[in-house]
Amino acid sequence: MQQIINMEQPTIGQNFGSVTIINNYHQPVADPKKEDTVTNTPSAIPPDFFCISARFSEDNIRERLDAELKQSTTKIEYCRALYRLQHIGCINLNQYASDAQRAIVFNRFQSKFDLSPDDFCRARPNK
């Protein structure tokens, strides 16, 4: 009688006398959500996003972004804070063609909220 043993090694169908080893070796698949959390650093924001001037340095803008993130308790509140930062001249949200692009950029920057395009739409100041 032949015995079959599964092993997690890259050996396929080796025969050892009456024991056949069958490999079900699978390469681990990277989880995109986990990769995003690794890249959730302030450097993930593109440099042209910041409106660096004599009034606002990049470090100052990053500090403001971090402070707003820490103070915000909801996604809408955070998005409103981003629009305020744009209004005073720290950041440029308008360079993105859609709210979906804005959400992607800010989800790379932070992991506190899972922002959606609808969050930016609802937070947008009415004119």
MOPAC internal coordinates of N, CA, C and O (Angstrom, degrees):
PM7 1SCF
backbone

  N    0.0000 0     0.00 0     0.00 0    0    0    0
  C    1.4337 1     0.00 0     0.00 0    1    0    0
  C    1.5261 1   108.26 1     0.00 0    2    1    0
  O    1.2310 1   120.94 1   -47.21 1    3    2    1
  N    1.3068 1   115.81 1   132.79 1    3    2    1
  C    1.4533 1   121.25 1  -177.74 1    5    3    2
  C    1.5254 1   109.45 1   -94.62 1    6    5    3
  O    1.2310 1   120.81 1   -46.43 1    7    6    5
  N    1.3555 1   116.05 1   133.57 1    7    6    5
  C    1.4625 1   122.00 1  -178.00 1    9    7    6
  C    1.5273 1   108.48 1  -104.36 1   10    9    7
  O    1.2310 1   120.22 1   -42.03 1   11   10    9
  N    1.3440 1   117.19 1   137.97 1   11   10    9
  C    1.4643 1   121.88 1  -179.91 1   13   11   10
  C    1.5208 1   108.37 1  -113.48 1   14   13   11
  O    1.2310 1   120.86 1   -49.82 1   15   14   13
  N    1.3418 1   115.96 1   130.18 1   15   14   13
  C    1.4690 1   122.10 1  -179.73 1   17   15   14
  C    1.5210 1   108.19 1  -123.89 1   18   17   15
  O    1.2310 1   120.11 1   -50.17 1   19   18   17
  N    1.3288 1   117.39 1   129.83 1   19   18   17
  C    1.4639 1   122.21 1   174.84 1   21   19   18
  C    1.5203 1   109.49 1   -87.43 1   22   21   19
  O    1.2310 1   120.38 1   -46.10 1   23   22   21
  N    1.3267 1   116.89 1   133.90 1   23   22   21
  C    1.4643 1   121.32 1   178.22 1   25   23   22
  C    1.5158 1   109.47 1  -133.86 1   26   25   23
  O    1.2310 1   120.57 1   -29.43 1   27   26   25
  N    1.3183 1   116.51 1   150.57 1   27   26   25
  C    1.4703 1   121.93 1   178.45 1   29   27   26
  C    1.5194 1   109.54 1   -93.52 1   30   29   27
  O    1.2310 1   119.67 1  -121.76 1   31   30   29
  N    1.3075 1   118.23 1    58.24 1   31   30   29
  C    1.4534 1   122.74 1   177.04 1   33   31   30
  C    1.5180 1   108.11 1  -132.03 1   34   33   31
  O    1.2310 1   120.41 1   -24.15 1   35   34   33
  N    1.3428 1   116.82 1   155.85 1   35   34   33
  C    1.4606 1   119.09 1  -176.86 1   37   35   34
  C    1.5272 1   114.04 1   -76.35 1   38   37   35
  O    1.2310 1   119.64 1  -143.84 1   39   38   37
  N    1.3215 1   118.29 1    36.16 1   39   38   37
  C    1.4502 1   122.59 1   178.08 1   41   39   38
  C    1.5176 1   108.16 1  -104.54 1   42   41   39
  O    1.2310 1   120.11 1   -49.12 1   43   42   41
  N    1.3146 1   117.39 1   130.88 1   43   42   41
  C    1.4543 1   119.86 1  -175.54 1   45   43   42
  C    1.5242 1   109.32 1  -115.87 1   46   45   43
  O    1.2310 1   121.55 1   -61.32 1   47   46   45
  N    1.3206 1   114.63 1   118.68 1   47   46   45
  C    1.4623 1   121.01 1   171.64 1   49   47   46
  C    1.5028 1   115.59 1    57.10 1   50   49   47
  O    1.2310 1   118.56 1  -138.80 1   51   50   49
  N    1.3295 1   120.34 1    41.20 1   51   50   49
  C    1.4543 1   120.89 1   175.41 1   53   51   50
  C    1.5138 1   109.04 1   -76.57 1   54   53   51
  O    1.2310 1   120.80 1   -40.74 1   55   54   53
  N    1.3139 1   116.07 1   139.26 1   55   54   53
  C    1.4532 1   120.79 1  -178.70 1   57   55   54
  C    1.5143 1   109.09 1  -107.40 1   58   57   55
  O    1.2310 1   120.18 1   -60.08 1   59   58   57
  N    1.3324 1   117.26 1   119.92 1   59   58   57
  C    1.4528 1   123.61 1   177.37 1   61   59   58
  C    1.5298 1   108.51 1  -115.19 1   62   61   59
  O    1.2310 1   120.65 1  -100.05 1   63   62   61
  N    1.2864 1   116.37 1    79.95 1   63   62   61
  C    1.4588 1   120.92 1   179.86 1   65   63   62
  C    1.5114 1   110.19 1    65.94 1   66   65   63
  O    1.2310 1   120.65 1    66.07 1   67   66   65
  N    1.3316 1   116.36 1  -113.93 1   67   66   65
  C    1.4583 1   119.80 1  -177.98 1   69   67   66
  C    1.5328 1   112.11 1   -92.05 1   70   69   67
  O    1.2310 1   120.09 1  -178.00 1   71   70   69
  N    1.3567 1   117.44 1     2.00 1   71   70   69
  C    1.4649 1   120.72 1  -179.99 1   73   71   70
  C    1.5271 1   108.74 1  -114.30 1   74   73   71
  O    1.2310 1   120.20 1   -55.86 1   75   74   73
  N    1.3177 1   117.21 1   124.14 1   75   74   73
  C    1.4551 1   122.52 1   175.96 1   77   75   74
  C    1.5166 1   107.73 1  -107.20 1   78   77   75
  O    1.2310 1   120.97 1   -53.84 1   79   78   77
  N    1.3353 1   115.74 1   126.16 1   79   78   77
  C    1.4612 1   120.14 1   179.85 1   81   79   78
  C    1.5234 1   107.57 1   -99.70 1   82   81   79
  O    1.2310 1   121.24 1   -57.66 1   83   82   81
  N    1.3139 1   115.23 1   122.34 1   83   82   81
  C    1.4558 1   121.14 1   179.02 1   85   83   82
  C    1.5163 1   107.87 1  -110.12 1   86   85   83
  O    1.2310 1   121.24 1   -50.95 1   87   86   85
  N    1.2922 1   115.24 1   129.05 1   87   86   85
  C    1.4611 1   119.76 1  -178.15 1   89   87   86
  C    1.5162 1   111.23 1   -96.22 1   90   89   87
  O    1.2310 1   120.91 1   -47.16 1   91   90   89
  N    1.2816 1   115.87 1   132.84 1   91   90   89
  C    1.4567 1   122.26 1   171.08 1   93   91   90
  C    1.5215 1   108.53 1  -115.34 1   94   93   91
  O    1.2310 1   121.10 1  -133.33 1   95   94   93
  N    1.2863 1   115.50 1    46.67 1   95   94   93
  C    1.4639 1   121.78 1  -176.43 1   97   95   94
  C    1.5268 1   110.00 1   -70.42 1   98   97   95
  O    1.2310 1   120.58 1   -54.41 1   99   98   97
  N    1.3070 1   116.49 1   125.59 1   99   98   97
  C    1.4573 1   121.79 1   179.30 1  101   99   98
  C    1.5201 1   109.43 1  -125.39 1  102  101   99
  O    1.2310 1   121.30 1   -44.51 1  103  102  101
  N    1.2852 1   115.12 1   135.49 1  103  102  101
  C    1.4671 1   120.83 1   175.46 1  105  103  102
  C    1.5272 1   108.13 1   -72.14 1  106  105  103
  O    1.2310 1   119.76 1   -48.76 1  107  106  105
  N    1.3399 1   118.05 1   131.24 1  107  106  105
  C    1.4738 1   118.38 1   178.67 1  109  107  106
  C    1.5198 1   111.17 1   -62.93 1  110  109  107
  O    1.2310 1   121.30 1   -42.12 1  111  110  109
  N    1.3308 1   115.12 1   137.88 1  111  110  109
  C    1.4587 1   120.66 1   179.39 1  113  111  110
  C    1.5202 1   107.79 1   -96.57 1  114  113  111
  O    1.2310 1   120.71 1   -50.55 1  115  114  113
  N    1.3185 1   116.26 1   129.45 1  115  114  113
  C    1.4641 1   121.22 1  -178.84 1  117  115  114
  C    1.5235 1   109.93 1   -70.26 1  118  117  115
  O    1.2310 1   121.21 1   -44.48 1  119  118  117
  N    1.2897 1   115.30 1   135.52 1  119  118  117
  C    1.4633 1   121.85 1   177.13 1  121  119  118
  C    1.5226 1   107.96 1   -85.90 1  122  121  119
  O    1.2310 1   118.95 1   -61.71 1  123  122  121
  N    1.3558 1   119.61 1   118.29 1  123  122  121
  C    1.4642 1   121.09 1  -176.89 1  125  123  122
  C    1.5258 1   112.93 1   -59.65 1  126  125  123
  O    1.2310 1   119.68 1   147.16 1  127  126  125
  N    1.3272 1   118.22 1   -32.84 1  127  126  125
  C    1.4693 1   120.51 1   178.97 1  129  127  126
  C    1.5252 1   110.20 1   -64.64 1  130  129  127
  O    1.2310 1   120.29 1   139.95 1  131  130  129
  N    1.3320 1   117.05 1   -40.05 1  131  130  129
  C    1.4598 1   120.40 1   179.11 1  133  131  130
  C    1.5196 1   110.56 1   -67.09 1  134  133  131
  O    1.2310 1   119.99 1   141.18 1  135  134  133
  N    1.3179 1   117.62 1   -38.82 1  135  134  133
  C    1.4571 1   120.43 1   177.70 1  137  135  134
  C    1.5168 1   110.95 1   -62.90 1  138  137  135
  O    1.2310 1   120.26 1   141.32 1  139  138  137
  N    1.3406 1   117.12 1   -38.68 1  139  138  137
  C    1.4577 1   120.07 1   179.00 1  141  139  138
  C    1.5149 1   111.59 1   -63.96 1  142  141  139
  O    1.2310 1   120.26 1   142.57 1  143  142  141
  N    1.3425 1   117.11 1   -37.43 1  143  142  141
  C    1.4520 1   118.46 1  -179.10 1  145  143  142
  C    1.5140 1   110.82 1   -69.03 1  146  145  143
  O    1.2310 1   120.07 1   152.72 1  147  146  145
  N    1.3179 1   117.48 1   -27.28 1  147  146  145
  C    1.4521 1   119.89 1   176.28 1  149  147  146
  C    1.5243 1   110.07 1   -69.67 1  150  149  147
  O    1.2310 1   120.05 1   143.72 1  151  150  149
  N    1.3193 1   117.51 1   -36.28 1  151  150  149
  C    1.4527 1   120.66 1  -177.77 1  153  151  150
  C    1.5213 1   113.41 1   -89.97 1  154  153  151
  O    1.2310 1   120.08 1  -173.30 1  155  154  153
  N    1.3309 1   117.46 1     6.70 1  155  154  153
  C    1.4611 1   120.49 1  -179.72 1  157  155  154
  C    1.5177 1   110.21 1   -77.87 1  158  157  155
  O    1.2310 1   120.86 1  -108.32 1  159  158  157
  N    1.2923 1   115.96 1    71.68 1  159  158  157
  C    1.4512 1   121.83 1   177.95 1  161  159  158
  C    1.5118 1   108.28 1  -126.62 1  162  161  159
  O    1.2310 1   120.22 1   -21.75 1  163  162  161
  N    1.3270 1   117.18 1   158.25 1  163  162  161
  C    1.4603 1   118.63 1   178.83 1  165  163  162
  C    1.5255 1   113.04 1   -57.13 1  166  165  163
  O    1.2310 1   119.77 1   153.54 1  167  166  165
  N    1.3298 1   118.04 1   -26.46 1  167  166  165
  C    1.4558 1   119.47 1  -179.57 1  169  167  166
  C    1.5225 1   112.00 1   -71.89 1  170  169  167
  O    1.2310 1   119.98 1   169.86 1  171  170  169
  N    1.3464 1   117.65 1   -10.14 1  171  170  169
  C    1.4603 1   120.43 1   179.89 1  173  171  170
  C    1.5289 1   111.93 1   -72.90 1  174  173  171
  O    1.2310 1   120.23 1   166.03 1  175  174  173
  N    1.3266 1   117.17 1   -13.97 1  175  174  173
  C    1.4590 1   120.21 1   177.87 1  177  175  174
  C    1.5297 1   107.96 1   -80.90 1  178  177  175
  O    1.2310 1   119.95 1   -50.98 1  179  178  177
  N    1.3205 1   117.70 1   129.02 1  179  178  177
  C    1.4639 1   120.16 1  -179.37 1  181  179  178
  C    1.5291 1   111.32 1   -59.59 1  182  181  179
  O    1.2310 1   119.73 1   -37.73 1  183  182  181
  N    1.3255 1   118.11 1   142.27 1  183  182  181
  C    1.4654 1   121.77 1  -177.42 1  185  183  182
  C    1.5304 1   113.74 1   -58.37 1  186  185  183
  O    1.2310 1   119.56 1   147.34 1  187  186  185
  N    1.3230 1   118.45 1   -32.66 1  187  186  185
  C    1.4671 1   119.79 1  -178.53 1  189  187  186
  C    1.5265 1   112.36 1   -75.14 1  190  189  187
  O    1.2310 1   120.32 1   176.35 1  191  190  189
  N    1.3101 1   116.98 1    -3.65 1  191  190  189
  C    1.4587 1   121.98 1   177.01 1  193  191  190
  C    1.5263 1   110.83 1   -71.53 1  194  193  191
  O    1.2310 1   120.88 1   145.10 1  195  194  193
  N    1.3332 1   115.92 1   -34.90 1  195  194  193
  C    1.4586 1   121.09 1  -178.24 1  197  195  194
  C    1.5234 1   110.95 1   -79.49 1  198  197  195
  O    1.2310 1   120.60 1   -39.36 1  199  198  197
  N    1.3177 1   116.45 1   140.64 1  199  198  197
  C    1.4679 1   121.67 1   175.05 1  201  199  198
  C    1.5310 1   107.44 1  -101.13 1  202  201  199
  O    1.2310 1   121.34 1  -103.72 1  203  202  201
  N    1.3110 1   115.04 1    76.28 1  203  202  201
  C    1.4650 1   121.21 1  -176.43 1  205  203  202
  C    1.5248 1   108.83 1   -73.65 1  206  205  203
  O    1.2310 1   121.55 1   -48.46 1  207  206  205
  N    1.3243 1   114.65 1   131.54 1  207  206  205
  C    1.4645 1   120.69 1  -178.72 1  209  207  206
  C    1.5206 1   107.97 1  -151.57 1  210  209  207
  O    1.2310 1   120.77 1     4.35 1  211  210  209
  N    1.3201 1   116.14 1  -175.65 1  211  210  209
  C    1.4621 1   120.24 1   175.68 1  213  211  210
  C    1.5312 1   109.83 1   -63.27 1  214  213  211
  O    1.2310 1   120.74 1   151.74 1  215  214  213
  N    1.3102 1   116.19 1   -28.26 1  215  214  213
  C    1.4664 1   121.72 1  -178.42 1  217  215  214
  C    1.5340 1   112.48 1   -80.39 1  218  217  215
  O    1.2310 1   120.29 1   142.91 1  219  218  217
  N    1.3414 1   117.06 1   -37.09 1  219  218  217
  C    1.4651 1   121.43 1  -176.25 1  221  219  218
  C    1.5254 1   110.88 1  -129.80 1  222  221  219
  O    1.2310 1   120.45 1   -60.32 1  223  222  221
  N    1.3274 1   116.75 1   119.68 1  223  222  221
  C    1.4686 1   120.70 1   173.34 1  225  223  222
  C    1.5243 1   108.08 1   -88.75 1  226  225  223
  O    1.2310 1   120.23 1   -14.87 1  227  226  225
  N    1.3156 1   117.17 1   165.13 1  227  226  225
  C    1.4684 1   120.26 1   179.38 1  229  227  226
  C    1.5265 1   110.26 1   -61.47 1  230  229  227
  O    1.2310 1   119.83 1   138.61 1  231  230  229
  N    1.3237 1   117.94 1   -41.39 1  231  230  229
  C    1.4686 1   120.69 1   178.47 1  233  231  230
  C    1.5212 1   111.18 1   -62.19 1  234  233  231
  O    1.2310 1   120.58 1   139.17 1  235  234  233
  N    1.3301 1   116.50 1   -40.83 1  235  234  233
  C    1.4557 1   120.85 1   179.23 1  237  235  234
  C    1.5294 1   110.73 1   -63.32 1  238  237  235
  O    1.2310 1   120.63 1   137.86 1  239  238  237
  N    1.3052 1   116.39 1   -42.14 1  239  238  237
  C    1.4687 1   120.92 1   179.53 1  241  239  238
  C    1.5231 1   110.41 1   -65.79 1  242  241  239
  O    1.2310 1   120.14 1   136.88 1  243  242  241
  N    1.3317 1   117.34 1   -43.12 1  243  242  241
  C    1.4618 1   120.72 1   177.99 1  245  243  242
  C    1.5342 1   110.70 1   -61.13 1  246  245  243
  O    1.2310 1   120.34 1   139.80 1  247  246  245
  N    1.3287 1   116.96 1   -40.20 1  247  246  245
  C    1.4626 1   120.87 1   177.69 1  249  247  246
  C    1.5289 1   110.62 1   -62.70 1  250  249  247
  O    1.2310 1   120.74 1   137.94 1  251  250  249
  N    1.3145 1   116.20 1   -42.06 1  251  250  249
  C    1.4685 1   120.12 1   178.61 1  253  251  250
  C    1.5266 1   111.53 1   -64.36 1  254  253  251
  O    1.2310 1   120.76 1   138.18 1  255  254  253
  N    1.3276 1   116.15 1   -41.82 1  255  254  253
  C    1.4656 1   120.29 1   177.59 1  257  255  254
  C    1.5347 1   110.48 1   -61.84 1  258  257  255
  O    1.2310 1   120.49 1   134.82 1  259  258  257
  N    1.3291 1   116.67 1   -45.18 1  259  258  257
  C    1.4597 1   120.39 1   179.20 1  261  259  258
  C    1.5297 1   111.08 1   -62.54 1  262  261  259
  O    1.2310 1   120.44 1   136.90 1  263  262  261
  N    1.3346 1   116.76 1   -43.10 1  263  262  261
  C    1.4639 1   120.89 1  -179.96 1  265  263  262
  C    1.5258 1   111.13 1   -62.64 1  266  265  263
  O    1.2310 1   120.29 1   136.57 1  267  266  265
  N    1.3164 1   117.04 1   -43.43 1  267  266  265
  C    1.4675 1   120.61 1   179.12 1  269  267  266
  C    1.5248 1   110.87 1   -63.69 1  270  269  267
  O    1.2310 1   120.61 1   140.55 1  271  270  269
  N    1.3187 1   116.44 1   -39.45 1  271  270  269
  C    1.4609 1   120.68 1   179.45 1  273  271  270
  C    1.5281 1   110.46 1   -64.28 1  274  273  271
  O    1.2310 1   120.55 1   136.39 1  275  274  273
  N    1.3217 1   116.55 1   -43.61 1  275  274  273
  C    1.4662 1   120.27 1  -179.47 1  277  275  274
  C    1.5245 1   111.67 1   -66.46 1  278  277  275
  O    1.2310 1   119.87 1   142.83 1  279  278  277
  N    1.3215 1   117.85 1   -37.17 1  279  278  277
  C    1.4634 1   122.01 1  -176.62 1  281  279  278
  C    1.5253 1   113.06 1   -78.26 1  282  281  279
  O    1.2310 1   120.33 1   152.36 1  283  282  281
  N    1.3071 1   116.98 1   -27.64 1  283  282  281
  C    1.4682 1   120.75 1  -175.93 1  285  283  282
  C    1.5171 1   110.65 1   -72.12 1  286  285  283
  O    1.2310 1   121.46 1   -43.82 1  287  286  285
  N    1.3313 1   114.82 1   136.18 1  287  286  285
  C    1.4620 1   119.57 1   178.41 1  289  287  286
  C    1.5312 1   112.34 1  -108.12 1  290  289  287
  O    1.2310 1   120.44 1   167.86 1  291  290  289
  N    1.3391 1   116.77 1   -12.14 1  291  290  289
  C    1.4627 1   120.93 1   177.13 1  293  291  290
  C    1.5220 1   109.97 1  -133.94 1  294  293  291
  O    1.2310 1   121.51 1   -17.07 1  295  294  293
  N    1.3210 1   114.71 1   162.93 1  295  294  293
  C    1.4650 1   119.73 1   178.91 1  297  295  294
  C    1.5298 1   111.14 1   -64.72 1  298  297  295
  O    1.2310 1   120.43 1   139.24 1  299  298  297
  N    1.3167 1   116.78 1   -40.76 1  299  298  297
  C    1.4626 1   120.82 1  -178.60 1  301  299  298
  C    1.5209 1   109.92 1   -65.40 1  302  301  299
  O    1.2310 1   120.53 1   138.13 1  303  302  301
  N    1.3136 1   116.60 1   -41.87 1  303  302  301
  C    1.4614 1   121.36 1   178.46 1  305  303  302
  C    1.5320 1   110.59 1   -60.50 1  306  305  303
  O    1.2310 1   120.49 1   138.11 1  307  306  305
  N    1.3219 1   116.67 1   -41.89 1  307  306  305
  C    1.4639 1   120.59 1   178.70 1  309  307  306
  C    1.5332 1   110.87 1   -65.77 1  310  309  307
  O    1.2310 1   120.05 1   136.37 1  311  310  309
  N    1.3165 1   117.51 1   -43.63 1  311  310  309
  C    1.4657 1   120.53 1   178.90 1  313  311  310
  C    1.5335 1   110.70 1   -63.69 1  314  313  311
  O    1.2310 1   120.16 1   141.50 1  315  314  313
  N    1.3267 1   117.30 1   -38.50 1  315  314  313
  C    1.4710 1   120.27 1   176.18 1  317  315  314
  C    1.5237 1   110.62 1   -62.58 1  318  317  315
  O    1.2310 1   120.67 1   140.56 1  319  318  317
  N    1.3130 1   116.32 1   -39.44 1  319  318  317
  C    1.4651 1   120.52 1   177.46 1  321  319  318
  C    1.5335 1   110.66 1   -62.52 1  322  321  319
  O    1.2310 1   120.69 1   142.51 1  323  322  321
  N    1.3354 1   116.29 1   -37.49 1  323  322  321
  C    1.4656 1   119.78 1   177.85 1  325  323  322
  C    1.5255 1   110.68 1   -64.99 1  326  325  323
  O    1.2310 1   120.51 1   139.32 1  327  326  325
  N    1.3244 1   116.62 1   -40.68 1  327  326  325
  C    1.4650 1   119.19 1   176.98 1  329  327  326
  C    1.5286 1   111.09 1   -65.41 1  330  329  327
  O    1.2310 1   120.09 1   144.95 1  331  330  329
  N    1.3371 1   117.44 1   -35.05 1  331  330  329
  C    1.4757 1   119.94 1   175.84 1  333  331  330
  C    1.5193 1   110.68 1   -64.44 1  334  333  331
  O    1.2310 1   120.42 1   138.04 1  335  334  333
  N    1.3375 1   116.80 1   -41.96 1  335  334  333
  C    1.4610 1   120.29 1   178.28 1  337  335  334
  C    1.5229 1   110.72 1   -63.30 1  338  337  335
  O    1.2310 1   120.40 1   145.20 1  339  338  337
  N    1.3123 1   116.85 1   -34.80 1  339  338  337
  C    1.4634 1   119.38 1   175.43 1  341  339  338
  C    1.5257 1   110.33 1   -67.42 1  342  341  339
  O    1.2310 1   120.80 1   138.43 1  343  342  341
  N    1.3182 1   116.08 1   -41.57 1  343  342  341
  C    1.4627 1   120.70 1  -177.64 1  345  343  342
  C    1.5371 1   112.00 1   -61.80 1  346  345  343
  O    1.2310 1   120.11 1   142.86 1  347  346  345
  N    1.3291 1   117.40 1   -37.14 1  347  346  345
  C    1.4731 1   119.06 1   179.95 1  349  347  346
  C    1.5248 1   112.31 1   -84.88 1  350  349  347
  O    1.2310 1   120.15 1   173.86 1  351  350  349
  N    1.3286 1   117.31 1    -6.14 1  351  350  349
  C    1.4573 1   120.27 1   173.19 1  353  351  350
  C    1.5119 1   116.11 1    99.33 1  354  353  351
  O    1.2310 1   119.71 1  -160.34 1  355  354  353
  N    1.3350 1   118.16 1    19.66 1  355  354  353
  C    1.4699 1   121.34 1   179.48 1  357  355  354
  C    1.5212 1   113.01 1   -85.22 1  358  357  355
  O    1.2310 1   121.01 1   137.20 1  359  358  357
  N    1.3243 1   115.68 1   -42.80 1  359  358  357
  C    1.4644 1   120.57 1  -173.90 1  361  359  358
  C    1.5232 1   110.07 1  -130.60 1  362  361  359
  O    1.2310 1   121.49 1   -13.44 1  363  362  361
  N    1.3281 1   114.76 1   166.56 1  363  362  361
  C    1.4607 1   120.64 1  -179.40 1  365  363  362
  C    1.5219 1   109.83 1  -125.51 1  366  365  363
  O    1.2310 1   120.85 1   -86.19 1  367  366  365
  N    1.3197 1   115.98 1    93.81 1  367  366  365
  C    1.4686 1   120.41 1   177.12 1  369  367  366
  C    1.5210 1   112.00 1   -77.57 1  370  369  367
  O    1.2310 1   120.20 1   156.23 1  371  370  369
  N    1.3224 1   117.22 1   -23.77 1  371  370  369
  C    1.4650 1   121.20 1  -175.07 1  373  371  370
  C    1.5212 1   114.01 1   -71.72 1  374  373  371
  O    1.2310 1   120.16 1   168.78 1  375  374  373
  N    1.3290 1   117.30 1   -11.22 1  375  374  373
  C    1.4601 1   118.47 1   178.93 1  377  375  374
  C    1.5324 1   112.06 1   -71.09 1  378  377  375
  O    1.2310 1   120.58 1   164.56 1  379  378  377
  N    1.3367 1   116.49 1   -15.44 1  379  378  377
  C    1.4577 1   120.74 1   178.04 1  381  379  378
  C    1.5208 1   109.06 1   -92.43 1  382  381  379
  O    1.2310 1   120.78 1   -45.38 1  383  382  381
  N    1.3034 1   116.12 1   134.62 1  383  382  381
  C    1.4570 1   121.75 1  -173.89 1  385  383  382
  C    1.5232 1   113.22 1   -71.47 1  386  385  383
  O    1.2310 1   120.45 1   160.65 1  387  386  385
  N    1.3356 1   116.74 1   -19.35 1  387  386  385
  C    1.4611 1   118.33 1  -176.17 1  389  387  386
  C    1.5191 1   111.03 1  -148.23 1  390  389  387
  O    1.2310 1   121.63 1   -15.50 1  391  390  389
  N    1.3170 1   114.49 1   164.50 1  391  390  389
  C    1.4608 1   120.14 1   175.40 1  393  391  390
  C    1.5241 1   110.53 1   -66.50 1  394  393  391
  O    1.2310 1   120.27 1   150.58 1  395  394  393
  N    1.3192 1   117.09 1   -29.42 1  395  394  393
  C    1.4637 1   120.48 1   177.98 1  397  395  394
  C    1.5263 1   110.72 1   -62.94 1  398  397  395
  O    1.2310 1   120.34 1   138.19 1  399  398  397
  N    1.3217 1   116.95 1   -41.81 1  399  398  397
  C    1.4653 1   120.22 1   177.79 1  401  399  398
  C    1.5297 1   110.54 1   -65.22 1  402  401  399
  O    1.2310 1   120.21 1   139.88 1  403  402  401
  N    1.3185 1   117.21 1   -40.12 1  403  402  401
  C    1.4655 1   120.70 1   177.62 1  405  403  402
  C    1.5309 1   110.22 1   -60.48 1  406  405  403
  O    1.2310 1   120.62 1   135.58 1  407  406  405
  N    1.3170 1   116.42 1   -44.42 1  407  406  405
  C    1.4639 1   120.92 1  -179.72 1  409  407  406
  C    1.5245 1   110.87 1   -62.07 1  410  409  407
  O    1.2310 1   120.12 1   137.91 1  411  410  409
  N    1.3138 1   117.37 1   -42.09 1  411  410  409
  C    1.4672 1   120.97 1   179.52 1  413  411  410
  C    1.5193 1   110.40 1   -61.06 1  414  413  411
  O    1.2310 1   120.02 1   132.56 1  415  414  413
  N    1.3226 1   117.56 1   -47.44 1  415  414  413
  C    1.4656 1   121.26 1  -178.86 1  417  415  414
  C    1.5241 1   110.79 1   -60.96 1  418  417  415
  O    1.2310 1   120.34 1   133.26 1  419  418  417
  N    1.3221 1   116.96 1   -46.74 1  419  418  417
  C    1.4616 1   119.22 1  -176.56 1  421  419  418
  C    1.5196 1   112.87 1   -75.62 1  422  421  419
  O    1.2310 1   119.29 1   155.50 1  423  422  421
  N    1.3043 1   118.95 1   -24.50 1  423  422  421
  C    1.4641 1   119.97 1   174.31 1  425  423  422
  C    1.5250 1   110.56 1   -71.43 1  426  425  423
  O    1.2310 1   119.90 1   153.78 1  427  426  425
  N    1.3146 1   117.80 1   -26.22 1  427  426  425
  C    1.4684 1   121.14 1   174.29 1  429  427  426
  C    1.5198 1   110.67 1   -73.95 1  430  429  427
  O    1.2310 1   120.60 1   148.02 1  431  430  429
  N    1.3173 1   116.45 1   -31.98 1  431  430  429
  C    1.4622 1   122.65 1  -175.93 1  433  431  430
  C    1.5268 1   111.86 1   -77.71 1  434  433  431
  O    1.2310 1   120.19 1   143.96 1  435  434  433
  N    1.2915 1   117.24 1   -36.04 1  435  434  433
  C    1.4568 1   120.68 1  -173.84 1  437  435  434
  C    1.5287 1   110.26 1  -136.46 1  438  437  435
  O    1.2310 1   121.28 1   -21.13 1  439  438  437
  N    1.3254 1   115.15 1   158.87 1  439  438  437
  C    1.4601 1   119.01 1   178.62 1  441  439  438
  C    1.5297 1   111.99 1  -124.03 1  442  441  439
  O    1.2310 1   119.91 1  -172.87 1  443  442  441
  N    1.3226 1   117.78 1     7.13 1  443  442  441
  C    1.4627 1   121.37 1  -179.95 1  445  443  442
  C    1.5256 1   111.31 1   -69.62 1  446  445  443
  O    1.2310 1   120.80 1   138.41 1  447  446  445
  N    1.3351 1   116.07 1   -41.59 1  447  446  445
  C    1.4592 1   121.64 1  -178.77 1  449  447  446
  C    1.5218 1   109.28 1  -122.19 1  450  449  447
  O    1.2310 1   120.82 1   -32.13 1  451  450  449
  N    1.3234 1   116.04 1   147.87 1  451  450  449
  C    1.4602 1   121.38 1   171.97 1  453  451  450
  C    1.5306 1   105.97 1  -100.53 1  454  453  451
  O    1.2310 1   121.25 1   -89.92 1  455  454  453
  N    1.3198 1   115.21 1    90.08 1  455  454  453
  C    1.4638 1   120.60 1  -174.26 1  457  455  454
  C    1.5211 1   111.57 1   -73.39 1  458  457  455
  O    1.2310 1   121.48 1   -36.09 1  459  458  457
  N    1.3264 1   114.77 1   143.91 1  459  458  457
  C    1.4619 1   121.26 1   176.62 1  461  459  458
  C    1.5276 1   108.03 1  -121.23 1  462  461  459
  O    1.2310 1   120.10 1   -16.41 1  463  462  461
  N    1.3243 1   117.42 1   163.59 1  463  462  461
  C    1.4658 1   119.75 1   176.58 1  465  463  462
  C    1.5274 1   112.07 1   -56.68 1  466  465  463
  O    1.2310 1   120.29 1   144.36 1  467  466  465
  N    1.3233 1   117.05 1   -35.64 1  467  466  465
  C    1.4523 1   121.47 1  -179.71 1  469  467  466
  C    1.5323 1   112.14 1   -63.23 1  470  469  467
  O    1.2310 1   120.17 1   147.95 1  471  470  469
  N    1.3319 1   117.28 1   -32.05 1  471  470  469
  C    1.4651 1   120.79 1   178.55 1  473  471  470
  C    1.5290 1   110.44 1   -62.76 1  474  473  471
  O    1.2310 1   120.41 1   137.13 1  475  474  473
  N    1.3178 1   116.82 1   -42.87 1  475  474  473
  C    1.4709 1   120.35 1   178.69 1  477  475  474
  C    1.5232 1   110.37 1   -68.20 1  478  477  475
  O    1.2310 1   120.59 1   141.95 1  479  478  477
  N    1.3161 1   116.49 1   -38.05 1  479  478  477
  C    1.4691 1   120.56 1   179.86 1  481  479  478
  C    1.5256 1   110.56 1   -63.28 1  482  481  479
  O    1.2310 1   120.26 1   133.17 1  483  482  481
  N    1.3266 1   117.12 1   -46.83 1  483  482  481
  C    1.4613 1   120.71 1  -178.43 1  485  483  482
  C    1.5240 1   112.64 1   -69.86 1  486  485  483
  O    1.2310 1   119.95 1   153.92 1  487  486  485
  N    1.3297 1   117.71 1   -26.08 1  487  486  485
  C    1.4672 1   121.36 1  -178.14 1  489  487  486
  C    1.5319 1   112.07 1   -87.01 1  490  489  487
  O    1.2310 1   120.34 1   164.92 1  491  490  489
  N    1.3260 1   116.95 1   -15.08 1  491  490  489
  C    1.4584 1   120.94 1  -175.77 1  493  491  490
  C    1.5232 1   110.25 1   -60.79 1  494  493  491
  O    1.2310 1   120.60 1   -47.43 1  495  494  493
  N    1.3437 1   116.47 1   132.57 1  495  494  493
  C    1.4717 1   118.54 1   177.84 1  497  495  494
  C    1.5205 1   110.98 1   -65.30 1  498  497  495
  O    1.2310 1   120.68 1   -43.98 1  499  498  497
  N    1.3109 1   116.30 1   136.02 1  499  498  497
  C    1.4675 1   121.08 1   177.39 1  501  499  498
  C    1.5123 1   109.79 1   -76.72 1  502  501  499
  O    1.2310 1   121.08 1   -41.45 1  503  502  501
  N    1.3038 1   115.54 1   138.55 1  503  502  501
  C    1.4724 1   119.37 1  -179.06 1  505  503  502
  C    1.4920 1   110.38 1  -109.59 1  506  505  503
  O    1.2310 1   120.10 1   180.00 1  507  506  505

